[in-house]
Amino acid sequence: MQNNIAFLSADVSRLIRKRFDLAARALGVTGPQWRVLAALERTPGMNQCALAAWLEVEAITAGRMIDRLEKAGFVERRPDPADRRVWRLYLTAAADPQMAHLRACADDVFAEALHGLGEDEHQMLLALLGRVRTNLLENSPGDAAVAAAE
């Protein structure tokens, strides 16, 4: 199974996610909450449905995570000026220091994962994974919409 790209990439993803979860818990958030914060930092104003699709969870699950992060003071909901049924999600100023700590943890996890790779190998890995991703997105419109939100 070591040479099967699906198993290997899933295992690498699981291990990185596990490391992120441990780092996040040390900072008082869960791994999934970290993913919410990262998504909102990347795409301010994302709505709950788009966030749920990006996280690959049900809208109600995303809503509960947003509720907790809003209660912690890290996320705020703002009404959508074009659709009063929709809330736009933004990080608050209180999230800035938390995000800085989380980015530092992410840098540590990536350094651990890429240990022993030269810069040229790192760039090649990114290019190859990007090409595989593009290949898989070409015939998958639902995934392409999620990728666009990233």
Rosetta constraint file for C-alpha pairs under 8 A:
AtomPair CA 1 CA 7 HARMONIC 6.56 0.50
AtomPair CA 1 CA 8 HARMONIC 7.39 0.50
AtomPair CA 2 CA 7 HARMONIC 7.37 0.50
AtomPair CA 2 CA 8 HARMONIC 6.11 0.50
AtomPair CA 3 CA 8 HARMONIC 7.14 0.50
AtomPair CA 4 CA 8 HARMONIC 6.05 0.50
AtomPair CA 5 CA 9 HARMONIC 5.78 0.50
AtomPair CA 6 CA 10 HARMONIC 6.03 0.50
AtomPair CA 7 CA 11 HARMONIC 6.02 0.50
AtomPair CA 8 CA 12 HARMONIC 6.16 0.50
AtomPair CA 9 CA 13 HARMONIC 6.04 0.50
AtomPair CA 10 CA 14 HARMONIC 6.05 0.50
AtomPair CA 11 CA 15 HARMONIC 6.16 0.50
AtomPair CA 12 CA 16 HARMONIC 6.17 0.50
AtomPair CA 13 CA 17 HARMONIC 6.01 0.50
AtomPair CA 14 CA 18 HARMONIC 6.03 0.50
AtomPair CA 15 CA 19 HARMONIC 6.28 0.50
AtomPair CA 16 CA 20 HARMONIC 6.17 0.50
AtomPair CA 16 CA 109 HARMONIC 7.14 0.50
AtomPair CA 16 CA 113 HARMONIC 7.60 0.50
AtomPair CA 17 CA 21 HARMONIC 6.04 0.50
AtomPair CA 17 CA 31 HARMONIC 7.41 0.50
AtomPair CA 18 CA 22 HARMONIC 6.35 0.50
AtomPair CA 19 CA 23 HARMONIC 6.28 0.50
AtomPair CA 19 CA 109 HARMONIC 6.63 0.50
AtomPair CA 20 CA 24 HARMONIC 5.95 0.50
AtomPair CA 20 CA 31 HARMONIC 6.16 0.50
AtomPair CA 20 CA 105 HARMONIC 7.53 0.50
AtomPair CA 20 CA 106 HARMONIC 6.85 0.50
AtomPair CA 20 CA 109 HARMONIC 7.06 0.50
AtomPair CA 21 CA 25 HARMONIC 6.11 0.50
AtomPair CA 21 CA 30 HARMONIC 6.13 0.50
AtomPair CA 21 CA 31 HARMONIC 4.14 0.50
AtomPair CA 21 CA 32 HARMONIC 7.78 0.50
AtomPair CA 22 CA 26 HARMONIC 6.47 0.50
AtomPair CA 22 CA 31 HARMONIC 7.60 0.50
AtomPair CA 23 CA 27 HARMONIC 6.76 0.50
AtomPair CA 23 CA 102 HARMONIC 7.75 0.50
AtomPair CA 23 CA 105 HARMONIC 6.22 0.50
AtomPair CA 24 CA 28 HARMONIC 6.40 0.50
AtomPair CA 24 CA 29 HARMONIC 5.30 0.50
AtomPair CA 24 CA 30 HARMONIC 5.62 0.50
AtomPair CA 24 CA 31 HARMONIC 5.69 0.50
AtomPair CA 24 CA 34 HARMONIC 6.73 0.50
AtomPair CA 24 CA 102 HARMONIC 6.83 0.50
AtomPair CA 24 CA 105 HARMONIC 7.91 0.50
AtomPair CA 25 CA 29 HARMONIC 5.14 0.50
AtomPair CA 25 CA 30 HARMONIC 5.37 0.50
AtomPair CA 25 CA 31 HARMONIC 7.16 0.50
AtomPair CA 27 CA 98 HARMONIC 7.77 0.50
AtomPair CA 27 CA 101 HARMONIC 7.77 0.50
AtomPair CA 27 CA 102 HARMONIC 7.75 0.50
AtomPair CA 29 CA 33 HARMONIC 6.06 0.50
AtomPair CA 29 CA 34 HARMONIC 6.57 0.50
AtomPair CA 30 CA 34 HARMONIC 6.22 0.50
AtomPair CA 31 CA 35 HARMONIC 6.42 0.50
AtomPair CA 32 CA 36 HARMONIC 6.41 0.50
AtomPair CA 33 CA 37 HARMONIC 6.28 0.50
AtomPair CA 33 CA 65 HARMONIC 6.39 0.50
AtomPair CA 33 CA 69 HARMONIC 7.40 0.50
AtomPair CA 34 CA 38 HARMONIC 6.08 0.50
AtomPair CA 34 CA 102 HARMONIC 7.71 0.50
AtomPair CA 35 CA 39 HARMONIC 6.04 0.50
AtomPair CA 35 CA 55 HARMONIC 7.50 0.50
AtomPair CA 36 CA 40 HARMONIC 6.23 0.50
AtomPair CA 36 CA 51 HARMONIC 7.47 0.50
AtomPair CA 36 CA 55 HARMONIC 7.65 0.50
AtomPair CA 36 CA 65 HARMONIC 7.79 0.50
AtomPair CA 36 CA 66 HARMONIC 7.78 0.50
AtomPair CA 37 CA 41 HARMONIC 6.09 0.50
AtomPair CA 37 CA 75 HARMONIC 7.94 0.50
AtomPair CA 37 CA 91 HARMONIC 7.18 0.50
AtomPair CA 37 CA 99 HARMONIC 7.63 0.50
AtomPair CA 38 CA 42 HARMONIC 6.17 0.50
AtomPair CA 38 CA 99 HARMONIC 7.88 0.50
AtomPair CA 39 CA 43 HARMONIC 5.93 0.50
AtomPair CA 39 CA 44 HARMONIC 7.93 0.50
AtomPair CA 39 CA 51 HARMONIC 7.38 0.50
AtomPair CA 39 CA 150 HARMONIC 7.15 0.50
AtomPair CA 40 CA 44 HARMONIC 4.92 0.50
AtomPair CA 40 CA 45 HARMONIC 7.19 0.50
AtomPair CA 40 CA 46 HARMONIC 6.66 0.50
AtomPair CA 40 CA 89 HARMONIC 6.95 0.50
AtomPair CA 40 CA 90 HARMONIC 6.12 0.50
AtomPair CA 40 CA 91 HARMONIC 6.44 0.50
AtomPair CA 41 CA 90 HARMONIC 7.72 0.50
AtomPair CA 41 CA 91 HARMONIC 6.72 0.50
AtomPair CA 42 CA 150 HARMONIC 7.14 0.50
AtomPair CA 43 CA 149 HARMONIC 7.14 0.50
AtomPair CA 43 CA 150 HARMONIC 7.29 0.50
AtomPair CA 44 CA 89 HARMONIC 6.58 0.50
AtomPair CA 44 CA 90 HARMONIC 5.30 0.50
AtomPair CA 44 CA 91 HARMONIC 7.33 0.50
AtomPair CA 45 CA 88 HARMONIC 4.67 0.50
AtomPair CA 45 CA 89 HARMONIC 4.81 0.50
AtomPair CA 45 CA 90 HARMONIC 5.52 0.50
AtomPair CA 46 CA 50 HARMONIC 6.37 0.50
AtomPair CA 46 CA 51 HARMONIC 6.50 0.50
AtomPair CA 46 CA 88 HARMONIC 5.58 0.50
AtomPair CA 46 CA 89 HARMONIC 5.52 0.50
AtomPair CA 46 CA 90 HARMONIC 7.59 0.50
AtomPair CA 47 CA 51 HARMONIC 6.22 0.50
AtomPair CA 47 CA 86 HARMONIC 6.91 0.50
AtomPair CA 47 CA 87 HARMONIC 5.91 0.50
AtomPair CA 47 CA 88 HARMONIC 4.74 0.50
AtomPair CA 47 CA 89 HARMONIC 5.91 0.50
AtomPair CA 48 CA 52 HARMONIC 6.06 0.50
AtomPair CA 48 CA 59 HARMONIC 6.62 0.50
AtomPair CA 48 CA 62 HARMONIC 6.78 0.50
AtomPair CA 48 CA 63 HARMONIC 6.79 0.50
AtomPair CA 48 CA 87 HARMONIC 7.11 0.50
AtomPair CA 48 CA 88 HARMONIC 7.33 0.50
AtomPair CA 48 CA 89 HARMONIC 7.32 0.50
AtomPair CA 49 CA 53 HARMONIC 6.24 0.50
AtomPair CA 49 CA 59 HARMONIC 5.80 0.50
AtomPair CA 50 CA 54 HARMONIC 6.18 0.50
AtomPair CA 50 CA 146 HARMONIC 7.55 0.50
AtomPair CA 50 CA 149 HARMONIC 7.38 0.50
AtomPair CA 51 CA 55 HARMONIC 6.11 0.50
AtomPair CA 51 CA 62 HARMONIC 7.04 0.50
AtomPair CA 52 CA 56 HARMONIC 5.78 0.50
AtomPair CA 52 CA 57 HARMONIC 5.16 0.50
AtomPair CA 52 CA 58 HARMONIC 5.88 0.50
AtomPair CA 52 CA 59 HARMONIC 5.19 0.50
AtomPair CA 52 CA 61 HARMONIC 7.65 0.50
AtomPair CA 52 CA 62 HARMONIC 5.37 0.50
AtomPair CA 53 CA 57 HARMONIC 6.43 0.50
AtomPair CA 53 CA 58 HARMONIC 7.64 0.50
AtomPair CA 53 CA 59 HARMONIC 7.92 0.50
AtomPair CA 53 CA 146 HARMONIC 6.38 0.50
AtomPair CA 54 CA 146 HARMONIC 5.45 0.50
AtomPair CA 54 CA 147 HARMONIC 7.72 0.50
AtomPair CA 54 CA 149 HARMONIC 7.13 0.50
AtomPair CA 54 CA 150 HARMONIC 7.41 0.50
AtomPair CA 55 CA 62 HARMONIC 7.90 0.50
AtomPair CA 57 CA 61 HARMONIC 6.25 0.50
AtomPair CA 57 CA 62 HARMONIC 6.61 0.50
AtomPair CA 58 CA 62 HARMONIC 6.48 0.50
AtomPair CA 59 CA 63 HARMONIC 6.01 0.50
AtomPair CA 60 CA 64 HARMONIC 6.28 0.50
AtomPair CA 61 CA 65 HARMONIC 6.45 0.50
AtomPair CA 62 CA 66 HARMONIC 6.14 0.50
AtomPair CA 63 CA 67 HARMONIC 6.07 0.50
AtomPair CA 64 CA 68 HARMONIC 6.35 0.50
AtomPair CA 65 CA 69 HARMONIC 6.23 0.50
AtomPair CA 66 CA 70 HARMONIC 5.85 0.50
AtomPair CA 66 CA 75 HARMONIC 6.99 0.50
AtomPair CA 67 CA 71 HARMONIC 6.10 0.50
AtomPair CA 68 CA 72 HARMONIC 6.21 0.50
AtomPair CA 69 CA 73 HARMONIC 6.28 0.50
AtomPair CA 69 CA 74 HARMONIC 5.38 0.50
AtomPair CA 69 CA 75 HARMONIC 5.57 0.50
AtomPair CA 70 CA 74 HARMONIC 5.64 0.50
AtomPair CA 70 CA 75 HARMONIC 4.55 0.50
AtomPair CA 70 CA 76 HARMONIC 5.71 0.50
AtomPair CA 70 CA 77 HARMONIC 7.92 0.50
AtomPair CA 73 CA 92 HARMONIC 6.94 0.50
AtomPair CA 73 CA 94 HARMONIC 6.40 0.50
AtomPair CA 73 CA 95 HARMONIC 7.38 0.50
AtomPair CA 74 CA 91 HARMONIC 5.71 0.50
AtomPair CA 74 CA 92 HARMONIC 5.23 0.50
AtomPair CA 74 CA 93 HARMONIC 7.49 0.50
AtomPair CA 74 CA 94 HARMONIC 5.70 0.50
AtomPair CA 74 CA 95 HARMONIC 4.61 0.50
AtomPair CA 75 CA 89 HARMONIC 6.80 0.50
AtomPair CA 75 CA 90 HARMONIC 5.63 0.50
AtomPair CA 75 CA 91 HARMONIC 4.51 0.50
AtomPair CA 75 CA 92 HARMONIC 5.43 0.50
AtomPair CA 75 CA 95 HARMONIC 7.43 0.50
AtomPair CA 76 CA 89 HARMONIC 5.87 0.50
AtomPair CA 76 CA 90 HARMONIC 5.38 0.50
AtomPair CA 76 CA 91 HARMONIC 6.25 0.50
AtomPair CA 76 CA 92 HARMONIC 6.36 0.50
AtomPair CA 77 CA 87 HARMONIC 5.71 0.50
AtomPair CA 77 CA 88 HARMONIC 5.57 0.50
AtomPair CA 77 CA 89 HARMONIC 4.83 0.50
AtomPair CA 77 CA 90 HARMONIC 6.52 0.50
AtomPair CA 78 CA 87 HARMONIC 5.45 0.50
AtomPair CA 78 CA 88 HARMONIC 5.06 0.50
AtomPair CA 78 CA 89 HARMONIC 6.37 0.50
AtomPair CA 78 CA 90 HARMONIC 7.66 0.50
AtomPair CA 79 CA 83 HARMONIC 7.86 0.50
AtomPair CA 79 CA 84 HARMONIC 6.28 0.50
AtomPair CA 79 CA 85 HARMONIC 7.91 0.50
AtomPair CA 79 CA 86 HARMONIC 6.35 0.50
AtomPair CA 79 CA 87 HARMONIC 4.69 0.50
AtomPair CA 79 CA 88 HARMONIC 5.98 0.50
AtomPair CA 80 CA 84 HARMONIC 5.85 0.50
AtomPair CA 80 CA 85 HARMONIC 7.64 0.50
AtomPair CA 80 CA 86 HARMONIC 5.53 0.50
AtomPair CA 80 CA 87 HARMONIC 5.46 0.50
AtomPair CA 80 CA 88 HARMONIC 5.79 0.50
AtomPair CA 91 CA 95 HARMONIC 6.09 0.50
AtomPair CA 91 CA 96 HARMONIC 7.93 0.50
AtomPair CA 92 CA 96 HARMONIC 7.30 0.50
AtomPair CA 94 CA 98 HARMONIC 7.53 0.50
AtomPair CA 95 CA 99 HARMONIC 5.99 0.50
AtomPair CA 96 CA 100 HARMONIC 6.29 0.50
AtomPair CA 97 CA 101 HARMONIC 6.39 0.50
AtomPair CA 98 CA 102 HARMONIC 6.16 0.50
AtomPair CA 99 CA 103 HARMONIC 5.97 0.50
AtomPair CA 100 CA 104 HARMONIC 6.30 0.50
AtomPair CA 101 CA 105 HARMONIC 6.33 0.50
AtomPair CA 102 CA 106 HARMONIC 6.12 0.50
AtomPair CA 103 CA 107 HARMONIC 6.13 0.50
AtomPair CA 104 CA 108 HARMONIC 6.39 0.50
AtomPair CA 105 CA 109 HARMONIC 6.28 0.50
AtomPair CA 106 CA 110 HARMONIC 6.09 0.50
AtomPair CA 107 CA 111 HARMONIC 6.04 0.50
AtomPair CA 108 CA 112 HARMONIC 6.19 0.50
AtomPair CA 109 CA 113 HARMONIC 6.15 0.50
AtomPair CA 110 CA 114 HARMONIC 5.96 0.50
AtomPair CA 111 CA 115 HARMONIC 5.79 0.50
AtomPair CA 114 CA 122 HARMONIC 7.32 0.50
AtomPair CA 117 CA 121 HARMONIC 5.72 0.50
AtomPair CA 117 CA 122 HARMONIC 6.13 0.50
AtomPair CA 118 CA 122 HARMONIC 6.17 0.50
AtomPair CA 119 CA 123 HARMONIC 6.18 0.50
AtomPair CA 120 CA 124 HARMONIC 6.10 0.50
AtomPair CA 121 CA 125 HARMONIC 6.03 0.50
AtomPair CA 122 CA 126 HARMONIC 6.31 0.50
AtomPair CA 123 CA 127 HARMONIC 6.14 0.50
AtomPair CA 124 CA 128 HARMONIC 6.04 0.50
AtomPair CA 125 CA 129 HARMONIC 6.06 0.50
AtomPair CA 126 CA 130 HARMONIC 5.96 0.50
AtomPair CA 127 CA 131 HARMONIC 6.19 0.50
AtomPair CA 128 CA 132 HARMONIC 6.27 0.50
AtomPair CA 129 CA 133 HARMONIC 6.09 0.50
AtomPair CA 130 CA 134 HARMONIC 6.14 0.50
AtomPair CA 131 CA 135 HARMONIC 6.16 0.50
AtomPair CA 132 CA 136 HARMONIC 6.31 0.50
AtomPair CA 133 CA 137 HARMONIC 6.13 0.50
AtomPair CA 134 CA 138 HARMONIC 6.14 0.50
AtomPair CA 135 CA 139 HARMONIC 7.90 0.50
AtomPair CA 136 CA 140 HARMONIC 6.87 0.50
AtomPair CA 137 CA 141 HARMONIC 7.01 0.50
AtomPair CA 137 CA 143 HARMONIC 6.21 0.50
AtomPair CA 137 CA 144 HARMONIC 5.50 0.50
AtomPair CA 138 CA 144 HARMONIC 7.57 0.50
AtomPair CA 140 CA 144 HARMONIC 6.26 0.50
AtomPair CA 141 CA 145 HARMONIC 6.38 0.50
AtomPair CA 142 CA 146 HARMONIC 6.68 0.50
AtomPair CA 143 CA 147 HARMONIC 6.09 0.50
AtomPair CA 144 CA 148 HARMONIC 6.12 0.50
AtomPair CA 145 CA 149 HARMONIC 6.62 0.50
AtomPair CA 146 CA 150 HARMONIC 6.73 0.50
